[in-house]
Amino acid sequence: MSEAKALTPTPAGDTYKGWLFKWTNYIKGYQRRWFVLSNGLLSYYRTQAEMGHTCRGTINLATANIAVEDSCNFVISNGGAQTYHLKASSEVERQRWITALELAKAKAVRNQAESDDSGDECPTSPPTSGQGGGARNSNSEVQSTLRTLGSKVEDLSTCNDLIAKHGSALQRSLSELEGVRLGADTDGKIRQVTERATLFRITSNAMINACRDFLSLAQAHSKRWQKALHSERDQRIRLEETLEQLAKQHNHLERAFRGATVLPLSQSNPALDSKSSGSAKGDASDEDDENEFFDAMEDPAGFITVPADPKYHRSGSNVSCLSTETGIDDQSLCDEQSLGSNPESPQSLEVEPVRKRRTKIPDKPNYSLNLWSIMKNCIGKELSKIPMPVNFNEPISMLQRLSEDLEYYDLLDKAAKCQSSLEQLCYVAAFTVSSYSTTVHRTGKPFNPLLGETYELDRLRESGYRSLCEQVSHHPPAAAHHAISERGWTLRQEISLASKFRGKYLSIMPLGSIQCMFEKSNNHYSWKKVTTTVHNIIVGKLWIDQSGEIDVVNHRTGDRCHLKFAPYSYFSRDVARKVTGVVTDKEGKAHYVLSGTWDEKMEFSRVMQSNKGENGTEGKQKTVYQTLKAKELWKKNPLPEGAETMYYFSSLALTLNEPEEGVAPTDSRRRPDQQLMEAGRWDEANAEKQRLEEKQRSVRREREREAQRAANLPEEGAEGVEVAEDAVIEDSFITDSPLKTDPDDSPPHTPTPRGPPLSEYQMDDMEGHYGAAVKSVHQDNYEAMWFERTEDTVTGESMHVYKGGYWEAKDHGSWDMCPDIY
């Protein structure tokens, strides 16, 4: 749709005309068609000139279903025989068409009902079947009953008029009787009153009888009508349930088709040709069209997978022959068969827990928060002193959020048992994707850790691993993480976050790398995280998307897995949150293809053969991989019951704040504002949060003064540092947003203190929200307690690595060296 623009549809009386894009097939995509809506019928033509002689298709709106897919797409279907997938050039144009179609549909349904009623009232048309005759008999019975009730209502109306008439006459006679003196006229007046009273009594009795008849008749037929109404309602419910079931099946099949790893080509699977030619989305005339067409706006994949030749699926003696022909050793092929069927998963691995972990936390309070009221109350205040309320947070810290990456630790356990490094790489790649599965509904922002804050996750007796996190830096904010398992793997990472606020969305870019080492094979893997985007920051419902590319590299063998997280697009027909990847060796030869979604599951397929295919869009040549049947590699665990009222926490996240004996005094579990928020006492949590932030500022200022005295800095230099220190922002309004964890960027107006110039890396870390670099060189002058900065000999990266001593201190209960941060 890059060149042509659909004309704005114009109504002409009861007719509506305009250009729309109609889906034809998978080869030609969307093509522009001229649509005419008239008399409840929607017809389309290739051009306006064809209106007089050639109609390409017509659908009756009286029996059609109109569904909106996204901002520009909508679907019209009449139950399976005809389905039009249409796209307007804009959301406004789509809404005009939807309005016109709904009005035309309502009018068509009304006209059809009126014609059916007139047909039922015709006494000369005999019933065509027993069912039709029964319907007409029932209809005639209802009409007869209604006529009887109508006559009774007329009788009641007549009686009402007579009662009013005779009642007025009786009233007049009584009034006259009061004014008559005893004498000759008395007897005549009394007789007149008696007559009129008799007439009134007779009329009242007739009214009572008519009411009784109407009531008995209504009661007699109301039971029958009530029964018929219940029957109709039951039928409607059954029909709705059937439609809902069909819709779920259709949605499941559509998702399975779109997200399937195996996409058959017409050259190797003739089913696609028959599907495309007989698809309800297109017709024969559209496939023969040679005119210009406009495809959907999609980001094409860099490769296509097709089913491998049946010979690759043979077993037994043919395996060795296959290995000789394709250059695949028997060991890797056998390992591939066990790769997707490893029984040791969290669901099947039966390990008796040491303690019963909690499965519920207090429900999230329903506190309303007006962003604009916060801004109004901030007028006249210094921006660096405006704190963000906990309403935007979730009751865990960023350190605990990093520990959540270990929810699917079993993937690393399986990877440690793999004989082939390529298969091990598949599990490591699935582990990198699984760390994002908890973010799909988690729009709350974790608490920013205080400098020196730690968090331990000791699951040694339950799951075989121990994990420790520490906030090692505050400018820029950075956290170090170290986890070690008895099953032969070690995970470490140092993450700092940069963010950019773009008005409608917030982009969060993790800096730093993650490394995973396996003791048995000495394989050393490293990778980085993708960009997280939080949409609808100011207005609308928050939602999160992950986008970007990850290269998981084995530094010992040179193997590599390239993962691509596709960003969400209104125009894409692909499955949402899709992730694709290819595992290659150091020569670049593909061995596995991975596909799935980062919020649901990942699958893998063994590549048996590959070759260059046809050119895709923008002249890019796609690689065609022939693969074996896809197998499940990872699947997300279901959320606990009632998760929507518990911040959408996973089962692991619910236990992160659970009290533990013997933890360090700097542990996140001991943080008071976080505990108060979890308990639902948000006002107290806000006050405690401000106290902790002010305390951290004071400690930081004192630390800087000591460093200046030790360095014998001049007094004016100290003043410059003091000014920079005043600009420290913990969770301030101007720089913070939900899910933002880089709040300490100094505002642009902060003066530049005297000192060495900024390095390029520091400038990147200090980048402000609106693309402006924040000029602050203020350093923490802080040495981490349990981590030390070293240069990794394998990757050459400088990062904080665990130096030991924490777990020994825990065993002895010796925490004298820990700072008082709370």
C-alpha positions in Angstrom: 0.0 0.0 0.0 3.0 2.3 -0.5 1.9 3.9 -3.7 -1.9 3.8 -4.0 -4.3 5.4 -1.6 -7.9 4.3 -1.3 -10.3 7.0 -2.1 -12.6 8.1 0.7 -15.9 6.1 0.3 -18.9 8.2 -0.6 -22.5 7.4 0.2 -25.1 7.9 -2.5 -28.5 7.5 -1.1 -28.7 3.8 0.2 -25.6 3.0 -1.8 -22.0 3.2 -0.4 -19.0 3.0 -2.7 -15.2 3.1 -2.3 -11.8 1.5 -2.6 -10.7 -1.2 -0.2 -7.8 -3.7 -0.2 -9.0 -7.3 -0.3 -6.8 -10.3 0.5 -6.5 -12.7 -2.4 -3.8 -15.3 -1.7 -0.4 -15.8 -0.2 1.4 -15.0 -3.4 -0.3 -11.7 -4.3 -1.5 -10.6 -0.9 -3.8 -7.6 -0.7 -5.2 -6.1 -3.9 -7.2 -3.0 -4.4 -10.9 -3.5 -5.3 -13.9 -1.3 -5.9 -16.7 -2.1 -3.4 -20.3 -1.2 -3.7 -22.8 -1.6 -0.8 -26.4 -1.5 -1.9 -29.7 -3.1 -0.7 -28.0 -5.2 1.9 -25.5 -6.7 -0.6 -21.8 -6.0 -0.7 -20.3 -6.5 -4.2 -16.8 -5.8 -5.5 -15.2 -5.2 -8.8 -11.6 -4.8 -10.1 -12.3 -1.4 -11.4 -15.1 1.1 -11.5 -15.5 0.4 -15.2 -16.6 -3.2 -14.4 -19.7 -2.2 -12.5 -21.8 -2.3 -15.6 -20.9 -5.8 -16.7 -18.7 -7.9 -14.4 -19.2 -8.5 -10.7 -16.3 -10.4 -9.0 -18.3 -11.4 -5.9 -21.3 -10.6 -3.7 -22.1 -11.3 -0.1 -25.5 -10.9 1.6 -25.2 -8.9 4.8 -28.4 -10.2 6.3 -26.6 -13.5 7.2 -23.1 -12.1 7.4 -20.8 -11.6 10.4 -18.7 -8.4 10.6 -15.6 -8.6 12.8 -12.8 -6.0 13.3 -9.3 -7.3 13.5 -7.2 -4.2 14.2 -7.1 -0.5 13.3 -7.4 -1.0 9.5 -8.5 -4.6 9.0 -11.9 -6.2 9.2 -13.5 -9.4 8.1 -16.9 -10.2 6.6 -18.1 -13.8 6.6 -21.4 -15.5 6.0 -20.6 -18.7 7.9 -17.8 -20.2 5.8 -19.0 -20.1 2.3 -17.6 -16.6 1.7 -15.1 -14.7 3.7 -13.7 -11.3 2.8 -10.5 -10.1 4.5 -10.5 -6.4 3.9 -8.2 -3.5 4.8 -8.9 0.2 4.7 -6.2 2.8 4.2 -6.9 4.4 7.6 -8.7 3.8 10.8 -11.2 6.6 10.0 -12.1 5.0 6.7 -12.4 1.6 8.3 -14.9 3.0 10.8 -17.0 4.6 8.0 -17.2 1.3 6.3 -18.1 -0.6 9.5 -20.8 1.9 10.3 -22.3 1.6 6.8 -22.1 -2.2 6.9 -23.8 -2.4 10.3 -26.6 -0.1 9.2 -27.1 -2.0 6.0 -27.0 -5.3 7.8 -29.7 -4.1 10.4 -31.9 -2.9 7.5 -31.5 -6.2 5.6 -32.4 -8.2 8.7 -35.4 -6.1 9.4 -36.6 -6.4 5.8 -36.2 -10.1 5.8 -38.1 -10.4 9.1 -41.0 -8.3 7.7 -41.1 -10.5 4.6 -41.2 -13.6 6.7 -44.0 -12.2 8.8 -46.1 -11.3 5.8 -45.5 -14.8 4.4 -46.7 -16.4 7.6 -49.9 -14.4 7.6 -50.8 -15.5 4.1 -53.5 -18.3 4.5 -53.2 -19.6 1.0 -49.5 -20.8 1.1 -49.5 -24.4 2.3 -46.7 -25.6 4.6 -43.8 -27.2 2.7 -42.7 -29.5 5.6 -43.8 -30.7 8.9 -41.5 -28.3 10.7 -42.8 -25.4 8.6 -46.4 -26.4 9.1 -45.8 -26.6 12.9 -44.3 -23.1 12.9 -47.2 -21.7 10.9 -49.8 -23.4 13.2 -48.0 -22.0 16.3 -48.0 -18.6 14.7 -51.7 -18.7 13.9 -52.4 -19.9 17.4 -50.5 -16.9 18.8 -52.3 -14.5 16.4 -55.7 -16.0 17.6 -54.7 -15.6 21.2 -53.6 -12.0 20.7 -56.9 -11.2 18.9 -58.9 -12.7 21.9 -56.8 -10.7 24.4 -57.4 -7.6 22.2 -61.1 -8.1 22.4 -61.0 -8.5 26.1 -59.0 -5.3 26.4 -61.6 -3.5 24.4 -64.3 -4.9 26.7 -62.3 -3.6 29.7 -62.1 -0.2 28.0 -65.9 -0.1 27.4 -66.6 -1.1 31.0 -64.2 1.6 32.2 -66.1 4.2 30.2 -69.5 3.0 31.6 -68.2 3.0 35.2 -67.0 6.5 34.8 -70.3 7.6 33.2 -72.6 6.0 35.8 -70.3 6.9 38.7 -70.6 10.6 37.7 -74.4 10.4 37.5 -74.5 8.7 40.9 -72.4 11.4 42.4 -74.7 14.1 41.1 -77.8 12.3 42.4 -76.2 12.0 45.9 -75.3 15.7 45.8 -78.9 16.6 44.8 -80.3 14.3 47.5 -78.4 16.2 50.2 -80.0 19.5 49.2 -83.6 18.2 49.0 -86.0 19.0 51.9 -88.3 16.4 53.2 -91.5 16.4 51.3 -93.1 15.1 48.1 -89.9 15.1 46.0 -88.0 12.9 48.5 -89.3 9.6 47.3 -88.5 10.4 43.6 -84.9 11.4 44.4 -84.3 8.3 46.5 -85.6 6.2 43.7 -83.3 7.9 41.2 -80.3 7.4 43.4 -81.2 3.7 43.8 -81.5 3.2 40.0 -78.2 4.8 39.3 -76.5 2.9 42.1 -77.8 -0.3 40.6 -76.5 0.6 37.2 -73.1 1.4 38.7 -73.1 -2.0 40.5 -73.9 -3.9 37.3 -71.2 -2.0 35.4 -68.7 -2.7 38.1 -69.6 -6.4 38.1 -69.1 -6.5 34.4 -65.8 -4.8 34.8 -64.8 -7.4 37.4 -65.9 -10.3 35.2 -64.0 -8.9 32.2 -60.9 -8.5 34.3 -61.2 -12.1 35.6 -61.6 -13.4 32.1 -58.6 -11.4 30.9 -56.5 -12.6 33.8 -57.5 -16.3 33.4 -56.8 -16.1 29.7 -53.4 -14.4 30.2 -52.4 -16.9 32.9 -53.4 -19.9 30.7 -51.3 -18.7 27.8 -48.5 -17.2 29.9 -47.3 -20.7 31.0 -47.2 -21.8 27.4 -45.3 -18.7 26.3 -43.0 -19.0 29.3 -42.2 -22.5 28.3 -41.6 -21.5 24.7 -39.4 -18.6 25.9 -37.3 -20.9 28.1 -36.9 -23.3 25.2 -35.8 -20.4 22.9 -33.4 -19.2 25.5 -31.9 -22.7 26.0 -31.5 -23.0 22.2 -29.8 -19.6 22.1 -27.4 -20.5 24.9 -26.6 -23.8 23.1 -26.0 -21.9 19.9 -23.8 -19.3 21.6 -21.8 -22.1 23.2 -21.4 -23.8 19.9 -20.4 -20.6 18.2 -17.9 -19.9 21.0 -16.4 -23.4 20.7 -16.1 -23.0 16.9 -14.5 -19.6 17.3 -12.0 -21.0 19.8 -11.2 -23.9 17.4 -10.9 -21.4 14.5 -8.6 -19.2 16.5 -6.5 -22.2 17.6 -6.2 -23.5 14.1 -5.3 -20.0 12.9 -2.6 -19.5 15.5 -1.3 -23.0 14.9 -1.1 -22.3 11.2 0.6 -18.9 11.6 3.0 -20.0 14.3 3.9 -23.4 12.8 7.5 -24.0 12.1 6.8 -26.0 9.0 5.4 -23.7 6.2 4.9 -26.0 3.1 5.9 -24.5 -0.2 3.9 -25.2 -3.4 7.0 -27.0 -4.9 7.2 -29.6 -2.1 3.6 -29.7 -0.9 0.7 -29.4 -3.3 -1.7 -28.8 -0.4 -0.7 -25.1 -0.4 -1.8 -24.7 -4.0 -5.2 -26.2 -3.3 -5.5 -24.1 -0.1 -4.6 -20.9 -1.8 -6.8 -21.6 -4.9 -9.7 -22.7 -2.8 -9.2 -20.4 0.1 -12.1 -18.3 1.2 -9.9 -15.3 1.2 -9.5 -15.2 -2.5 -11.1 -16.4 -5.7 -10.1 -17.6 -9.1 -10.5 -14.2 -10.7 -8.1 -12.7 -8.2 -5.4 -15.2 -8.8 -5.5 -14.6 -12.6 -5.3 -10.8 -12.0 -2.1 -9.4 -13.5 -2.7 -5.8 -12.4 -0.7 -4.0 -9.7 -1.4 -5.2 -6.2 -0.5 -4.1 -2.7 0.8 -6.6 -0.1 0.4 -6.3 3.6 3.0 -4.4 5.5 5.0 -7.2 7.2 8.6 -7.7 8.3 9.6 -10.8 6.3 11.5 -13.6 8.0 15.0 -14.2 6.8 14.3 -17.9 6.1 11.6 -20.4 5.2 11.3 -23.9 6.7 9.8 -26.8 4.7 9.3 -30.5 5.6 12.3 -32.6 5.0 12.3 -35.4 2.5 10.6 -38.6 3.9 13.9 -40.4 3.7 15.2 -38.3 6.6 12.5 -39.8 8.8 13.6 -43.4 8.3 15.0 -45.3 11.3 17.2 -48.3 11.9 19.9 -49.0 9.4 19.1 -46.0 7.3 20.3 -43.7 10.0 23.9 -44.5 9.4 23.5 -44.1 5.7 21.8 -40.8 6.2 24.6 -39.6 8.4 27.1 -40.4 5.8 25.2 -38.5 3.1 24.5 -35.4 5.1 27.6 -35.2 7.2 25.6 -35.5 10.5 27.1 -37.9 13.1 25.0 -40.6 14.8 25.6 -39.1 18.2 24.0 -35.7 17.4 21.0 -37.4 15.7 20.4 -39.6 18.7 20.8 -36.6 21.0 18.2 -34.8 18.9 15.7 -37.5 19.5 16.1 -37.2 23.2 16.3 -33.4 23.2 12.6 -32.7 23.0 11.5 -35.6 25.2 13.7 -35.1 28.3 11.4 -36.1 31.1 13.2 -33.9 33.7 10.9 -30.9 33.6 9.5 -28.9 36.6 6.2 -30.7 36.1 7.5 -34.3 36.0 10.6 -34.0 38.2 9.4 -35.0 41.7 11.5 -33.3 44.3 10.1 -33.1 47.8 10.5 -29.4 48.9 12.3 -28.6 52.1 9.6 -26.1 53.1 6.1 -25.2 51.9 6.3 -22.0 50.0 3.5 -19.5 50.0 1.1 -19.4 47.1 -0.7 -16.1 47.8 0.0 -12.5 48.8 -2.4 -9.8 49.9 -4.5 -8.5 47.0 -3.5 -5.3 45.3 -5.5 -2.4 46.7 -7.8 -0.6 44.2 -6.3 2.8 44.7 -7.1 5.3 42.0 -4.3 7.6 40.9 -4.5 10.7 38.8 -1.3 11.5 37.1 -2.3 15.1 36.5 -3.1 15.6 40.1 0.5 14.6 41.0 1.8 17.1 38.5 -0.5 19.8 39.9 0.8 19.2 43.4 4.4 19.4 42.1 4.1 23.0 41.0 6.8 25.2 42.6 8.8 22.3 43.9 12.3 21.3 42.9 12.1 18.5 40.4 14.8 16.4 42.1 12.7 16.3 45.3 9.5 15.0 43.7 9.2 11.3 44.5 7.1 8.8 42.5 4.4 7.1 44.6 4.4 3.3 45.0 1.2 3.2 43.0 3.3 2.7 39.9 5.4 -0.1 41.5 5.1 -3.8 42.2 6.2 -5.0 45.6 9.6 -6.5 44.5 12.9 -4.9 43.7 14.9 -5.0 40.5 17.3 -7.5 42.2 14.4 -9.8 42.7 13.3 -9.3 39.1 16.7 -10.4 38.0 16.4 -13.5 40.2 13.1 -14.4 38.4 15.2 -15.3 35.3 15.9 -18.6 37.1 12.2 -19.6 37.1 13.0 -22.0 34.3 16.4 -23.2 35.7 15.5 -26.7 34.5 16.5 -25.6 30.9 20.0 -25.1 32.1 19.9 -28.4 34.0 19.0 -30.2 30.7 21.7 -28.2 28.9 24.3 -29.4 31.3 23.5 -33.0 30.4 23.7 -32.5 26.6 26.5 -34.3 24.7 26.4 -32.0 21.7 27.2 -28.3 22.1 24.7 -27.4 19.4 21.9 -29.1 21.3 23.1 -27.4 24.5 22.9 -24.1 22.6 19.2 -24.8 21.9 18.5 -25.0 25.6 20.5 -21.9 26.5 18.6 -20.0 23.7 15.3 -21.2 25.2 16.4 -20.1 28.6 17.1 -16.6 27.3 13.6 -16.4 25.8 11.9 -17.8 29.0 13.2 -14.8 31.0 10.7 -12.6 29.2 7.6 -14.7 29.8 6.9 -13.1 33.1 6.7 -9.6 31.7 3.7 -9.9 29.4 1.2 -8.7 32.1 3.7 -7.1 34.5 3.3 -3.4 33.8 4.3 -2.4 37.4 7.8 -0.9 38.0 10.0 -2.8 40.4 11.6 -0.8 43.2 15.0 0.7 42.4 17.5 -1.0 44.7 19.5 1.1 47.2 23.2 1.1 46.8 24.5 -1.9 48.6 21.2 -3.7 48.6 21.3 -7.5 48.1 19.0 -10.3 47.5 19.6 -14.0 47.9 17.6 -16.9 46.4 18.7 -20.1 48.1 17.1 -23.1 46.4 20.0 -25.4 46.9 18.1 -28.2 48.7 15.0 -27.8 46.5 16.3 -27.1 43.0 20.0 -27.4 43.3 21.1 -23.7 42.9 21.9 -20.6 44.8 21.6 -17.1 43.6 22.9 -13.7 44.9 22.3 -10.2 43.5 23.8 -6.9 44.7 23.3 -3.3 43.6 27.0 -2.5 42.8 26.6 1.0 41.4 24.2 4.0 41.5 25.7 6.2 38.8 25.0 4.6 36.5 22.6 2.2 38.3 23.9 -1.4 37.9 23.2 -4.7 39.5 25.4 -7.8 39.5 23.9 -11.3 39.7 25.6 -14.7 40.3 24.0 -18.1 40.4 25.6 -21.5 40.7 24.0 -25.0 40.5 25.1 -28.4 41.8 24.1 -29.7 38.4 27.1 -28.2 36.6 26.3 -24.7 35.5 27.0 -21.1 36.6 25.1 -18.0 35.5 26.3 -14.4 36.0 25.2 -11.1 34.7 25.7 -7.4 35.2 22.8 -5.3 34.0 22.3 -1.5 33.9 19.3 0.1 32.2 19.1 3.0 29.9 15.6 4.4 29.0 14.1 6.9 26.6 10.7 8.4 27.0 9.1 9.1 23.6 5.8 10.6 24.8 3.5 7.6 24.0 5.9 4.9 24.9 9.0 4.2 27.1 11.9 2.2 25.6 14.1 0.3 28.1 17.5 -0.8 26.8 19.4 -3.2 29.1 23.2 -2.6 29.0 25.7 -5.3 30.0 25.9 -9.0 29.2 24.8 -12.4 30.6 27.2 -15.3 30.8 26.6 -19.0 31.4 29.3 -21.6 31.9 29.0 -25.4 32.0 31.5 -27.3 34.1 31.4 -30.6 32.2 31.9 -29.3 28.7 33.7 -26.0 29.5 31.4 -24.2 27.2 31.1 -20.5 27.8 28.1 -18.7 26.5 27.3 -15.0 26.5 24.4 -12.9 25.2 22.6 -9.5 25.8 19.0 -8.6 26.4 16.6 -7.0 23.9 14.7 -3.8 24.2 11.6 -3.6 26.3 8.9 -1.1 25.2 6.0 0.0 27.5 3.2 1.5 25.4 0.5 4.0 26.4 2.4 5.6 29.2 0.2 8.7 29.5 -3.2 7.6 28.1 -4.7 4.1 27.6 -4.0 0.7 29.0 -0.3 -0.2 29.5 1.1 -3.1 27.5 4.6 -4.4 27.0 6.4 -5.6 23.9 9.9 -7.1 23.4 11.8 -6.4 20.2 15.3 -6.8 18.9 17.9 -9.5 18.2 20.0 -11.7 20.5 23.2 -13.5 19.5 23.9 -16.4 21.9 27.6 -17.2 21.3 29.6 -20.3 22.5 33.1 -18.8 22.8 34.7 -22.2 23.0 33.3 -23.8 19.8 32.2 -20.7 17.9 28.6 -22.0 17.7 26.0 -19.2 17.5 22.2 -18.9 17.9 20.7 -15.8 16.3 17.3 -15.0 17.9 14.9 -12.4 16.5 12.1 -10.9 18.6 9.6 -9.5 16.1 8.0 -6.2 17.3 4.2 -6.1 17.4 2.6 -4.5 14.3 -1.0 -3.8 13.4 -0.3 -4.7 9.8 1.4 -8.0 10.4 -0.6 -11.2 9.9 2.0 -13.1 11.9 1.4 -14.4 15.4 2.0 -11.8 18.1 5.2 -11.9 20.3 6.9 -14.2 17.8 10.5 -15.3 18.2 12.5 -17.1 15.5 16.1 -18.3 15.6 18.7 -20.4 13.8 21.5 -22.4 15.5 24.7 -22.4 13.4 28.2 -23.8 13.9 31.4 -21.7 13.5 31.3 -22.2 9.6 27.8 -20.8 9.5 26.1 -24.1 8.7 22.5 -24.2 10.2 21.7 -27.2 12.4 18.5 -26.2 14.2 15.6 -23.8 13.7 13.8 -22.4 16.7 10.4 -20.7 16.6 7.6 -19.8 19.1 6.6 -16.8 21.2 8.3 -15.3 24.2 5.2 -15.5 26.3 4.1 -19.0 25.6 6.5 -21.6 24.3 9.5 -22.4 22.0 9.9 -25.3 19.6 12.9 -26.5 17.6 13.4 -28.5 14.4 16.5 -30.3 13.2 17.7 -28.9 9.9 18.5 -31.7 7.3 19.2 -29.6 4.3 19.3 -25.9 3.3 19.5 -23.9 0.1 18.9 -20.4 -1.1 15.4 -19.7 -2.1 13.7 -16.9 -4.1 14.2 -13.2 -3.4 12.0 -11.7 -0.8 11.0 -8.1 -0.3 13.7 -5.5 -0.7 15.8 -7.9 -2.8 16.7 -10.1 0.2 17.3 -13.7 -0.5 15.6 -16.1 1.9 17.2 -19.4 2.9 14.9 -22.5 2.7 15.5 -25.1 5.5 14.3 -28.6 5.2 13.5 -29.7 8.8 12.2 -32.6 10.8 9.0 -32.3 12.8 9.1 -29.6 15.4 9.3 -30.6 19.1 8.6 -28.5 22.1 11.6 -27.1 23.8 10.1 -24.8 26.5 6.6 -24.0 27.7 5.5 -21.3 30.1 4.1 -22.4 33.4 0.5 -21.3 34.1 0.0 -18.3 36.4 -1.3 -19.1 39.9 -5.0 -18.8 40.6 -6.0 -15.2 41.3 -2.8 -13.8 39.7 -4.7 -10.8 38.3 -5.2 -9.4 41.8 -1.6 -10.2 42.9 0.3 -8.1 40.3 0.3 -11.0 37.9 3.1 -12.6 39.9 4.3 -16.1 38.9 4.6 -18.9 41.4 8.2 -18.0 41.9 7.6 -14.3 42.2 5.0 -14.9 45.0 7.8 -16.4 47.2 10.5 -13.7 46.6 9.4 -11.6 49.5 8.7 -14.5 51.8 10.6 -14.1 55.1 13.9 -16.2 55.3 16.0 -16.8 58.4 19.6 -15.7 58.4 19.6 -13.4 55.3 21.8 -10.4 55.2 20.5 -7.1 56.8 20.8 -5.5 53.3 18.4 -8.1 51.7 15.4 -6.8 49.8 13.1 -8.8 52.0 14.0 -6.5 54.8 13.2 -3.3 52.9 10.3 -1.6 54.8 8.6 0.4 52.1 8.5 -2.7 49.9 7.0 -4.8 52.7 4.4 -2.1 53.5 3.3 -2.0 49.9 2.9 -5.7 49.7 0.7 -5.5 52.9 -1.5 -3.0 51.1 -0.5 0.0 53.4 0.5 2.2 50.5 0.4 5.6 52.3 2.9 4.3 54.9 5.0 2.8 52.1 5.2 6.2 50.3 6.4 7.9 53.5 8.9 5.1 54.2 10.1 5.3 50.6 10.8 9.0 50.9 12.7 8.4 54.2 15.0 5.8 52.6 15.7 8.0 49.6 16.7 10.9 51.8 18.8 8.7 53.9 20.6 7.4 50.8 21.3 11.0 49.7 22.7 11.8 53.1 25.0 8.8 53.1 26.1 9.5 49.6 27.0 13.2 50.5 29.0 12.1 53.5 30.8 9.5 51.4 31.7 12.1 48.9 33.0 14.5 51.6 35.3 11.8 52.9 36.6 11.1 49.5 37.2 14.8 48.9 39.1 15.2 52.2 41.1 12.1 51.4 42.0 13.5 48.0 42.6 17.0 49.4 40.3 18.6 46.8 39.9 22.4 46.8 36.8 23.8 48.4 35.2 25.0 45.2 35.4 21.5 43.8 33.6 20.2 46.8 30.9 22.7 46.2 30.5 21.5 42.6 30.1 17.9 43.8 27.6 19.1 46.4 25.5 20.7 43.6 25.7 17.5 41.6 24.7 15.5 44.6 21.6 17.6 45.2 20.4 16.5 41.7 20.3 12.9 42.7 16.9 11.5 42.0 15.8 8.2 43.3 12.3 7.8 42.0 11.4 11.3 40.9 8.4 12.2 38.8 10.3 13.9 36.0 12.5 11.0 35.1 10.5 8.0 36.2 7.8 6.0 34.6 6.3 2.5 35.1 9.0 -0.2 34.5 11.7 2.5 34.3 14.7 1.4 36.4 17.2 4.2 35.4 15.9 7.0 37.5 19.0 8.6 38.7 19.9 10.6 35.5 20.6 14.1 36.5 18.5 16.8 34.8 20.1 18.8 32.0 20.4 21.9 34.1 22.9 20.4 36.5 26.2 22.2 36.4 29.3 20.2 35.2 31.7 19.8 38.2 35.4 20.0 37.7 37.0 16.7 37.0 38.1 14.3 34.3 36.1 14.3 31.0 33.3 11.8 30.5 34.1 8.6 28.5 31.8 7.6 25.7 30.5 4.7 27.8 29.6 7.0 30.6 27.8 9.4 28.3 25.7 6.6 26.9 24.8 5.4 30.4 23.9 9.0 31.5 21.6 9.6 28.5 18.5 11.5 29.4 14.9 10.7 28.6 14.4 13.0 25.6 17.6 12.2 23.8 19.7 14.8 25.6 22.9 13.8 27.3 22.9 14.4 31.0 26.2 16.1 32.0 27.1 14.5 35.3 30.3 12.8 36.2 29.4 12.2 39.8 30.7 8.8 40.8 29.6 6.6 43.7 33.1 6.1 45.3 31.6 2.9 46.5 33.1 -0.6 46.6 30.7 -3.5 46.3 30.6 -5.9 49.2 30.3 -9.3 47.5 31.3 -8.5 43.9 34.5 -7.1 42.3 35.0 -5.7 38.8 37.3 -7.9 36.7 37.9 -8.4 33.0 36.6 -11.7 31.7 39.4 -13.7 30.1 37.0 -15.4 27.6 34.9 -12.5 26.4 37.2 -9.7 27.2 34.4 -7.8 28.9 34.7 -5.9 32.2 32.0 -6.8 34.7 31.4 -7.4 38.4 32.0 -11.0 39.3 31.2 -12.7 42.6 34.3 -12.8 44.8 32.9 -15.1 47.5 32.2 -14.9 51.2 28.5 -14.4 51.3 27.3 -17.9 51.9 30.1 -18.4 54.5 29.0 -15.3 56.3 25.5 -16.6 56.3 26.5 -19.9 57.7 28.3 -18.1 60.6 25.6 -15.5 60.9 28.3 -12.8 60.7 27.0 -9.6 59.0 29.0 -7.0 60.8 30.5 -5.7 57.6 27.1 -4.9 56.0 26.1 -1.3 55.8 23.0 0.0 57.4 20.9 1.0 54.4 17.4 0.7 55.8 
